[in-house]
Every structure is written in C-alpha cells, then in structure tokens.
C-alpha cells in the first residue's frame, strides 16, 4: 500500500493522496476510510491487495472502486468523469473485476503510476449529496455554488440524471441560512486554507443524524478567469441589497407596502433582452419601452397612471421588473384607496407564495381585464377576505375598462392600429432625407417610440385581452382547446406569412420583405436576416410546403351561447364583432412588432456603421449607452471621444454585471446574498456565445453544431472532439460533469434546461446560445 505523505499539502497529489492527507487534519468534515494502490502494484500482487482491502473493518460492506489517475485533478484540467468508477462492489471476485475495469478506462498505453482508490459505499442513511464550487466558475465571483440532490444517489449531480436538483448560491462574505449549507461553508473554508487554493471543486455527502459533511473528493476548480476580490464584490452586492431594501418602503403614489423584483413579470426582460444584456440592449429597451412608454400607454387604456415610474430597474446591469409598479399599473383607474392597497398587497403575497408563477402573473395572479370566467376567478378573492362589494366593484371596473379597449366602433386599439402605419411613412422619409448618421439614428429611435413601441404597447394589451377571452371561452365550456388551436392557426400573422413566403418567394424578394428582422431585437451583435442570410436559412434545400390549416368556424350553438354570454356579462359586442376583434388584435400585435422593429433594426445597423467609421467594432458598440445618441445629436461633442468614453464605461460596468448572480425573484434584501434557484432555472456555463444547427449525439457531422443531450452524462465526452459550437442538456446542474467540461473548454452550454425548454429547442433547426447573457434564441 502507498506510504503516508509528508506533512506538506499535496498540491499536485492524486485524488487518493489528497484524501489521505486530509483525513487526519480535517476538522469540519470527514473522509471515509480508504485504500489505494498503483497499477504497477496491482499487476505484481493483486491477491495481496484484495486480501488487504477485505481485511479492513469496512471491507465486507459494499465498496466503490474509483479512479485516481496521475493529473486527474490537476490545476489546469480536472479530467472530471473521464475514467470509470464502479459502485456496489462485493467480495473478492467483484473487487478484482472492478479494479480491472477502472484500469482499463485509463486507456493504452497507461502510466503504471496511475492509482486505484477503494472506499466503502455511502448507501445507508444518505440524505443529501452533491458538488460545491467555492467560486462561480464562469466569472470567478466569490459565491459558494452548490448543486445538491436529496436522496441516496451520489451520482445524481455529477451525472446530471437527477430531476430534483437543488442549486444554491451563497455569497462568500455572507453566512448561509440553512444549517447544512453553513456546515458545507465551513468545510469549504477549511479546505481552501489547508490546500492553499482560492477555488475548489468539492464533492460531498450528508448522512442522517450527522451535521458534518463527508468529503468524497476535492480538486482545484479550473476557471478561465482569476478569482475576483471578495471584499470589492461584496461592496457591489451590498449596494443591490440596499436598493432592494429602499424599494420595499411604502410610496405615497403606489398601492401596497412592499414590492418584489422579477426577471419575467410584465414586459419580461429576461425573455426580450436576457438577464445580462450588454449596455446598449439594456439602454435601448429602457428608452423604447420600460422607462415611460409602457406607463403612458397603459394609462391611455384606462389603467392607473404610473407615468414617471420606470417599470424596469437595473441592478448593476441585471434588469428586473419592479412588480409593485407593474401590479399598480394593472389596477383600473377608478380602483383606488384602501381597495387598491389590499389588491396589490394580495397580488404580491400570492406571487411570493407561488414564485413559479412569475412568468404568468396576468393569467394566474392579477385581474387586468374582464373575461367570461371572471366571476369564477374572482371567487379566490373571497378566500383572501375580499367582500362581495369589493369583488363587484372590481368586476364592474374591469368590464368598463375592457369595453373601452375592445369596443365595436370606438375601441382604443383601432387608433393604435392606424398609428403604427404612420411609422413606415416616417421611416422612409428619414432614410431618404439628407441627414447625417447621428440624426438618422436619433429620429429613427424617436419615431420608433412615438409611432412604434407606443402603439405596439396598446396593441399588445388588446392582444392579451383577446388571448384571455379565448381562454375564458374554454373555461366556461363554449370552446375546446382544439377550437382555440384552429382559430389561432387561421389568424394571418407575420410568422405564418413568412413561412409561406419563404416557400414561394425568391431569395431577394424574401429578404426585401423580412431582411430587417434579427433574433435579438435590441442586440447589435445579432445580425439581421439580410446581413447573414445563410446563417438563418438554407436556400439550397427544397422549402417545405406551406401548412394548410382547417378553417375555424363557430357552430350555430356556439354562436348562440357566445351571444348570450356577451349580453349576460355586459360586453359591448355581438359574436361576429367579438371574433373580428380577437383576430385583428392578435394579428395587430404581431404586425406592429414587425413594423417597429424595422426602424429599430435600421437604427442598430446605422449605429454599428457609425462605430466602424470611428474605428469601433460592433462588439465595442454593444457596450455603449443609447443615451449618447441624444448627446451627440443635441450637442457639439467630439464624436470619437464620446463614443470611446461610453464604450469604456459600459465595458467596465458589464464586467461587473457578468460576475453577479441573483435569483429570478427578489422579495427582500437578504435574498441577494443567499438563495436557491427554482428547479427549472437553466444553468448557463461560460460567458461565451455560439450559433449553429441543432444536432443530437447520433448525428453524422457535429462540427459547428449545438448538440442537445438529455442528461449531462460523462459518457458524452466524445462530442468535444468533434468541434461542436455548444450544447444543451435537459437535466443536470452547474456542477455536473458536462458543466465542468464546458467551463474547462470555454464552451457555451446550457445544463439542466428542463423538459419544456429542451423540447422547444430540440424542435428548432438553428439556435444561438448566448451563455453570458443567459439566452437561447431560435434562429430557424
């Protein structure tokens, strides 16, 4: 057997040597008994080794035989999961076979100095196991990142097969709240001190009735960037915590005593610009939508006046919706005073109690329009002690508001549908005028606000009411889900026309109509269709024939029942007028977005050209703030110096943004220090960006593809030899084997996307994976 090591920490030791050295020194955790031997020893005297292992007090228990190769846990490459481990080994013959399997996994020719490690299995009373990083691997930020699994399977995290993984982030300057996390933190701190390392990858387990973790493995954490200074990082997180604390104070112009911040409610920035957008995307979205346009239009449509309240706040570049502001804006204008306070408080309390609803607040939490099932849905307010008078008052207000929006002859959406067409005329005039590039960009964006995103906000509200109305007709039993699907398939939307036009138009005609579109609407780094057509479309393949959808038509009985419902609920439409509205509202929402994005897309292309004229790349310009357009247009500043200053400031801010991790919902200041991610929150690995066709591991040519794998199994290591652009797994955590390999290789990846996202992305032909911005875009 190998001799005991000297007192110095084994900085370049094998897995077994490190565990052996730590065993007598570790105070905050314990190491299971172990025996290890070299390959050369095994070939010389296998029987003596087997007898030695079986003679141990733990030798009769189920064993695990593990690799302990030279360089396996090195400082530059962990080789995590590359070699075999054999669990549940019993008796002599089983041990011999298991050792041979581990040695065989080293490949040929192998180093006789490679070792094999034997330990007792952890089966009985195992309650929790997982992996902890002492730094966030993508940025080096000072978080304890823990991926854990409750139960007896110690491979659920590292193998990525678990479906109920727990992902925790604890800032290294803050004490964890849960006892097991505090114990793990003590272990991490001690291991860093003993091993003289700043970043470690720790595999651990907890057994019942023992608050001390079992150390299964520890190795250096391989990162692309050096660890960040903990105290400096703490200072920035503290500023976010203070902003959350201040935001939770009562406000004289807002109902409700507190707020919640979320990445998906209302204008869902996580979906539109991502959770870590570049400064240009963030500032454009604020200017065009969330600073004032959203509130102006919502007030126009009969809701509370929230003008001067920004909907979206930026926590050092991480965009969050102020949910109290959002929920106030969904109150009809005549719901005020004490009832308004109680409604907003109830909405916020319900969201905190059911955080999974954060991307469904208007469907599941807030009452923002009148629908045929509103009386039944309002019944849940009775359980929250809202009186019949409260419910009737809210119902009547929503009825009046909804009639004002969808009215047969005077519906507000009609004016917005006409206004969006004015944007096309003005855009053409701007591009034809003798204007300098800055003036063109300025007026394209100004008109985009007034004639683009403003009417779009109204038409999007009408489209939402249309969708809610259809859902309510299903809820009251008049329509089926199939009826709604057929109705939606028959609406002549931009998406449907584009698919048809791709099959029938020639390349130039198609791009003339749709070339302004880009997958990242606000992202200067996302090429337009006409700037990189071959990236998005395969022009050589025979296009699929346009789908023919069965025409939707109401039966006479359905028409009779809907007319009766309209009269019963006091909605000012007949059945024909209502379905005309439903179709026009859904089409108008899509068409208005198609139109306003043309002006925005032109402005982004001109902005990129402006940068190129002064020596700046598109990547450089993505760090600029959109506010400088006004500064340049309305002043006489030095163009290049102004651009350079904005880019430098934005680049520095975004470096900090990339190092911050926050939960998708923030209800109080403490949550920024210690939080668990929802189970379906995908884990993005590295800060990289990749684009490629979707492939599965059984594909013929994986070079340049985004590979989709259901589990983050170590057996898929071979895909890394095929030049893939990135990969996505349905299951797995930030600490799984495939996540570790992605971090080591600097390969963009999404690990643990969950079934819904995985199915959606699997159906795509081309994906863009932006790990730094935590976004995946379907390009085809």
PyMOL commands that set and color helices and strands:
alter all, ss='L'
color gray80, all
select helices_A, chain A and resi 15-23+39-44+46-54+91-104+179-195+230-247+269-272+279-290+293-300+323-329+337-353+355-359+361-364+374-383+388-406+412-432+437-475+481-490+494-504+507-514+533-536+556-569+575-613+618-621+627-633+639-659+669-672+714-722+737-745+755-762
alter helices_A, ss='H'
color red, helices_A
select strands_A, chain A and resi 29-31+34-38+63-68+86-89+115-120+126-133+143-150+165-171+200-207+213-220+261-262+312-315+318-322+665-666+674-677+683-685+689-696+706-709+726-729+749-751+766-770+775-778
alter strands_A, ss='S'
color yellow, strands_A
deselect
rebuild
show_as cartoon
